[in-house]
Amino acid sequence: MGNKLILLLVLMLSLSAILMGCSSNAADNEDSDPYEIKWYMIGTPQKDLDQVMEEVNEYTKEKINATIDLTMLDWGDYDQRMQVIVASGEPFDISFTSSWANNYVLNARKGAFVELDDMLDEYGKDLKDAIDPAFLEGAKVGGHLYAVPTNKEVGQQSVLVFNERLADKYNMDLSVVNSLEDVEPFLKTIKENEPNFNPIATFFPPDMPFDYIIDDKHPFAIPLDSNDHKIINPYETQEMLDKLKTMHDYYEKGYIRADAATSTDPNPLEVENWFMRKEFYQPYAELQWSRSAGYDVVVRPESDPVTLNGSVTGSMQAISITSKNPEKSLEFLNLLNTDPKLRTLLDMGIKDVHYEEMEDGKIKDLPARIESFNMPSFAIGNQFILPLYEDEPEDKWDAFKEFNEKSTPAPTLGFHFDPSPVRTELAAISNVTNEFAKPLLTGSVDPEEYLPKANQKFEEAGLEKVLNEMQKQYDEWREDQQS
Amino acid sequence: MKRKLSNEQVTKPDGNLSGQTIPPKKKKKRNKDLHSFSGFSNVVMNMILGIFALLCIFPFIYVIIISLSDKETLAREGFRLIPETWSFEAYEYLWQMKDQMFQSYFITITVTVIGTIISVLMISFYAYAISRKQFKYRKFFTFFALFTMLFNGGLVPFYIVATQFLQLRDSIWALILPLLINAFYIIIMRTFFQRTIPEPLLESARIDGASELRIFFQIVMPLSLPGIATIALFSTLGYWNDWFNALLFIDDPNLIPLQSLLMKIENNLEFIRQNALSGGQQEGILSDIPQDAAKMAMVVISTLPIAIAYPFFQKYFVRGLTIGGVKE
């Protein structure tokens, strides 16, 4: 029986090899035929996509002799799908990548994406001029660029957002608010007078002046204002203790919901049951928030914008190593990021079907856009060449440019930690993080008692070793940067 | 419930036999059935089972209540057993997307029906063959099936086979083929055939000149109805609840089954919770995602048909499982 089994296995293997061979050399295009670019994008599939793509293809065929086969994968599915697609070596040309879905750094390290450094000079000259150099520099992994970043806000700035209706009702002067601590008297008023409103919306990790290495919960960071380039455990700092004391104080007083640490409420803006929340800012975001909330909001900055690894790689398009024509794919990305007509078509749909152009060049959505062509604008490409909406200020994109200039680079911008030497320790630390971070950061537990506990557990899980490894890699990276 | 029923059945004839002079109540007390509990423990048992049954059904009732709650109230007060305001808003919302809903319903039902039929046929063919002693290679094929229970290639090879060899992408067969054969069901069916179909029966059929196919369809199949119903129920549930294959292979909105639609909403919500996106990025996402009530309404709509179908299988179910579950 053993022999038969082996025979069968051999048979199956050889059969599959033959089939594989067949499928891979089937497509050999002639130069004159337009090349079909297979493009995976994040976002809910839209009804009118085919209709719009027809127009897009007509345009791209004429411009760069290529057609686009765009597949939208839903937000929650995208990451998992792309992992399988990349791992299976399936041929495709372009995929959306970022720090939060279809992880850019991991894929770049794995060699899943084509390195773009030299190709950019040949096929992406216009693109290079159009995109803020901060993106092109900041998105490098190991000194090379593996994806085309989207031109948008380069930095991350956390702001406190207030419900204007409530603020007006109690005559609050919000201009005095510069930090979490300043809000206390206002929260008190709301708590006493408005039982139907949460003074603070559920998800509320406080803004801390740290440049985090992994994410804002893991205990590895460099203080933004320090000059000694030392990676530390932020949970051991006085700043953290003070901030968490404030949070816990707010929690005790009932400003923060009792179930903050466990709640999974996504807190949609449309539901007006909150007074204050924390968001990340981009110029004129208050207009957008007011628009989607249906009532006005006021914004107060909590810190200055900082250019972080996460914010630079927040939205990009990468060319797959399995692409049969990376040059053509880059040509398309070049066109997408520099040609307002193509960019607008992909984002807002067809003129007079999905949007309407006003006399002054500004535009207005038609119902069809919202119902059946609601594309994620920030994920597609260069936002600065998009037309403005009728209620948007003239200087919107100038404000973006100003914001980007104002944004200061974080100490670790461009540094990507390679966790492989300390995988075990890191896993143990992640467990501790999952246990402590949320209760601590939402103010649900007393930091005087739980911070030392958390720190002790971090120590036991091997914090020292990971910090040392990080410091070593970071110092090496800095030396490379300087030379 | 079950216990109580059988008690009555057993004691009733007794009461009738001598029930002409003595009231049946007294007789019942004296004439105890060996298998019944004492009155007290019967009450306790029933209470325990009752509470357990309540615990089982409670989540479903809760889901129905949430689906009928008002959206605003839900956001303000959280889940309540009796919400302040009732509303059919969630179902109205689903009605708005009725095109997609009906399409998904159609896909789910088609896949379930076709899948179950083919699956039951294939599994019983395979199981019947390896249950018969005359079949020379039965040991090998039993091992062949068992092997897949212990080892498999993993997700990526599975994906490569399905998309690159079989070209199943965006095809309804991608939802049917991967679930067709299940080694565990084969083992259940094999044992079932071995225990319920005596060899002499088949012998006599052969002597009467029946072909193998005829024996299978006209003698074996009718005799093994409980077993077939059992694996049919398993496959039906499997097909009805499957969302993973759709996640992997289906991009076309017209081919998305119901559970996958639900899963997508759930995944998207999870995604928003995990990723704090900046102002401009949220806009496109949030407007597409229904609220909690709508989610629960979808759960109700997608569970009801299968919950209704269940009792029809149930009478075979218990028998099939107990018989098939005993290994020689």
Chai-1 contact restraints between the chains, C-beta under 6 A:
chainA,res_idxA,chainB,res_idxB,connection_type,confidence,min_distance_angstrom,max_distance_angstrom,comment,restraint_id
A,M1,B,F140,contact,1.0,0.0,6.0,A-B,restraint_1
A,L19,B,F165,contact,1.0,0.0,6.0,A-B,restraint_2
A,S23,B,Q164,contact,1.0,0.0,6.0,A-B,restraint_3
A,T44,B,D288,contact,1.0,0.0,6.0,A-B,restraint_4
A,P45,B,P253,contact,1.0,0.0,6.0,A-B,restraint_5
A,T71,B,D251,contact,1.0,0.0,6.0,A-B,restraint_6
A,D74,B,K264,contact,1.0,0.0,6.0,A-B,restraint_7
A,W75,B,N268,contact,1.0,0.0,6.0,A-B,restraint_8
A,W75,B,F271,contact,1.0,0.0,6.0,A-B,restraint_9
A,W75,B,I285,contact,1.0,0.0,6.0,A-B,restraint_10
A,G76,B,N267,contact,1.0,0.0,6.0,A-B,restraint_11
A,G76,B,N268,contact,1.0,0.0,6.0,A-B,restraint_12
A,G76,B,F271,contact,1.0,0.0,6.0,A-B,restraint_13
A,D77,B,L247,contact,1.0,0.0,6.0,A-B,restraint_14
A,D77,B,N267,contact,1.0,0.0,6.0,A-B,restraint_15
A,V84,B,Y159,contact,1.0,0.0,6.0,A-B,restraint_16
A,A87,B,V156,contact,1.0,0.0,6.0,A-B,restraint_17
A,S88,B,V156,contact,1.0,0.0,6.0,A-B,restraint_18
A,S88,B,Y159,contact,1.0,0.0,6.0,A-B,restraint_19
A,S88,B,I160,contact,1.0,0.0,6.0,A-B,restraint_20
A,W100,B,N275,contact,1.0,0.0,6.0,A-B,restraint_21
A,T264,B,R273,contact,1.0,0.0,6.0,A-B,restraint_22
A,P266,B,I272,contact,1.0,0.0,6.0,A-B,restraint_23
A,P266,B,R273,contact,1.0,0.0,6.0,A-B,restraint_24
A,P268,B,L286,contact,1.0,0.0,6.0,A-B,restraint_25
A,V271,B,A75,contact,1.0,0.0,6.0,A-B,restraint_26
A,N273,B,A75,contact,1.0,0.0,6.0,A-B,restraint_27
A,N273,B,R76,contact,1.0,0.0,6.0,A-B,restraint_28
A,E279,B,G279,contact,1.0,0.0,6.0,A-B,restraint_29
A,F280,B,S278,contact,1.0,0.0,6.0,A-B,restraint_30
A,Q282,B,S278,contact,1.0,0.0,6.0,A-B,restraint_31
A,Q282,B,G279,contact,1.0,0.0,6.0,A-B,restraint_32
A,Q282,B,G280,contact,1.0,0.0,6.0,A-B,restraint_33
A,A285,B,G279,contact,1.0,0.0,6.0,A-B,restraint_34
A,Q288,B,G279,contact,1.0,0.0,6.0,A-B,restraint_35
A,W289,B,G279,contact,1.0,0.0,6.0,A-B,restraint_36
A,S292,B,E283,contact,1.0,0.0,6.0,A-B,restraint_37
A,N374,B,G284,contact,1.0,0.0,6.0,A-B,restraint_38
A,P376,B,G284,contact,1.0,0.0,6.0,A-B,restraint_39
A,F378,B,G280,contact,1.0,0.0,6.0,A-B,restraint_40
A,F378,B,Q281,contact,1.0,0.0,6.0,A-B,restraint_41
